Amino acid sequence: MPLPEPAADPIEEWTPPAAPIAVVTARPRAVLARLAESGISASSDPGALAAATVDLEHPVVRARAAAVVAADAETWQSAWGALSAARREGAIVLADVTEAEVRLLLGHRTAPPPRRLGAFEEVWIAEAGEPLRRARWSALGAATASEN
């Protein structure tokens, strides 16, 4: 009698919020190209996620458009302000990075949820007030596969 097929691994499709999104990737150029192909405007400059300015004499926060920035872990390490703004106000998407980089950038002591090897659209998502989770962002598709 044959063994039953293993159950499909359910993984949710992630819908980006209308808020700052920091994408951490080992291949930013490929990810930027794939996002552009998917109709998502993105930058490689973490300064695009700089925190909103507040005028202390007239305490009104100036609104800014949501931004998507893709850069490697080293770039994000030197742009802590922008990464913190994304974590606080939007999301950090960790694509094709190591568990060590996840721990370093997010300060997590525990291992992130497992991802399937070679599933380039599978990412780790860190959103404000939520635990780190695994999701699928189809906009990335096989962006990183083309540069392997």
C-alpha positions as CSV (number, residue, x, y, z in Angstrom):
1,M,0.0,0.0,0.0
2,P,1.6,3.3,-1.0
3,L,2.2,6.1,1.5
4,P,-0.1,9.1,1.3
5,E,1.2,12.2,-0.3
6,P,2.6,14.7,2.3
7,A,0.3,17.7,2.9
8,A,1.1,20.8,1.1
9,D,3.0,23.3,3.2
10,P,0.5,26.2,3.5
11,I,2.2,29.6,3.2
12,E,0.4,32.8,3.0
13,E,0.8,35.3,0.2
14,W,2.1,38.6,1.6
15,T,0.4,41.8,0.6
16,P,2.7,44.8,1.2
17,P,1.3,47.6,3.4
18,A,1.1,51.2,2.2
19,A,4.0,51.9,4.4
20,P,7.8,51.9,4.2
21,I,9.3,48.5,3.2
22,A,12.9,47.6,3.6
23,V,14.0,44.6,1.5
24,V,17.1,42.8,2.7
25,T,18.6,40.7,-0.1
26,A,22.0,39.4,-1.2
27,R,21.1,40.4,-4.7
28,P,19.6,43.9,-4.7
29,R,19.9,44.6,-8.4
30,A,18.1,41.5,-9.3
31,V,15.4,42.1,-6.8
32,L,14.9,45.7,-7.9
33,A,14.6,44.5,-11.5
34,R,12.0,41.9,-10.5
35,L,10.0,44.4,-8.5
36,A,10.0,46.8,-11.4
37,E,8.7,44.0,-13.7
38,S,5.9,43.5,-11.1
39,G,5.0,47.2,-11.3
40,I,6.5,48.1,-7.9
41,S,8.6,51.2,-7.8
42,A,11.7,50.6,-5.6
43,S,15.0,52.2,-4.8
44,S,18.4,51.1,-3.6
45,D,18.8,54.2,-1.3
46,P,17.9,53.5,2.3
47,G,17.6,57.3,2.7
48,A,14.2,57.0,1.0
49,L,12.9,55.4,4.2
50,A,14.2,58.2,6.5
51,A,11.8,58.9,9.4
52,A,9.1,61.5,9.0
53,T,10.2,65.0,10.1
54,V,8.5,66.7,13.0
55,D,8.6,70.4,13.6
56,L,8.8,70.8,17.3
57,E,7.3,74.4,17.2
58,H,4.4,73.2,15.0
59,P,4.0,69.5,15.9
60,V,2.6,68.2,12.6
61,V,4.1,65.2,11.0
62,R,4.6,65.7,7.3
63,A,3.3,62.8,5.4
64,R,5.5,60.9,3.0
65,A,4.7,58.4,0.3
66,A,5.3,54.7,1.0
67,A,8.7,53.5,-0.3
68,V,10.3,50.2,-1.1
69,V,14.0,50.0,-0.8
70,A,16.1,46.9,-1.6
71,A,19.7,46.6,-0.3
72,D,22.1,44.1,1.0
73,A,22.5,43.3,4.8
74,E,25.8,45.4,4.9
75,T,24.0,48.5,3.5
76,W,21.2,48.1,6.0
77,Q,23.7,47.7,8.9
78,S,25.0,51.2,8.1
79,A,21.4,52.6,7.7
80,W,20.0,51.7,11.1
81,G,17.7,54.7,11.2
82,A,16.0,53.7,7.9
83,L,15.7,50.1,8.9
84,S,14.2,51.1,12.3
85,A,11.7,53.3,10.5
86,A,10.6,50.4,8.3
87,R,10.3,48.1,11.3
88,R,8.3,50.7,13.3
89,E,6.1,52.0,10.5
90,G,6.0,49.3,7.9
91,A,7.8,46.0,7.2
92,I,11.2,44.5,6.7
93,V,11.3,41.7,4.1
94,L,14.2,39.4,4.4
95,A,14.8,37.6,1.0
96,D,17.7,35.2,0.3
97,V,19.6,36.1,3.5
98,T,21.1,33.8,6.1
99,E,19.7,33.1,9.5
100,A,22.8,34.8,11.0
101,E,21.9,38.0,9.0
102,V,18.3,37.8,10.2
103,R,19.5,37.6,13.8
104,L,22.0,40.4,13.3
105,L,19.6,42.8,11.7
106,L,16.6,42.1,13.8
107,G,18.3,41.3,17.1
108,H,16.5,37.9,17.3
109,R,18.0,35.2,19.4
110,T,15.9,32.4,18.1
111,A,16.0,30.8,14.6
112,P,13.5,32.2,12.1
113,P,10.8,30.0,10.7
114,P,12.1,27.4,8.2
115,R,12.1,28.3,4.5
116,R,12.2,25.9,1.5
117,L,15.6,25.9,-0.2
118,G,15.4,27.5,-3.7
119,A,11.9,29.0,-3.1
120,F,13.0,32.6,-3.9
121,E,9.6,34.1,-3.5
122,E,9.5,32.8,0.1
123,V,10.6,35.5,2.5
124,W,10.7,36.3,6.2
125,I,8.5,39.3,7.2
126,A,9.0,41.5,10.2
127,E,6.1,43.9,10.7
128,A,5.6,46.3,13.5
129,G,4.2,44.6,16.6
130,E,4.1,41.1,14.9
131,P,6.4,38.1,15.3
132,L,8.8,37.2,12.5
133,R,7.0,35.0,10.0
134,R,7.5,33.2,6.7
135,A,5.4,34.3,3.7
136,R,5.3,34.3,0.0
137,W,5.8,37.5,-2.0
138,S,5.1,36.6,-5.5
139,A,6.4,40.0,-6.8
140,L,9.9,38.6,-6.1
141,G,9.3,35.5,-8.1
142,A,12.6,34.0,-9.2
143,A,14.4,37.4,-8.9
144,T,17.4,35.9,-7.2
145,A,17.6,32.7,-9.3
146,S,18.8,34.6,-12.3
147,E,22.0,35.6,-10.5
148,N,22.9,32.3,-9.0
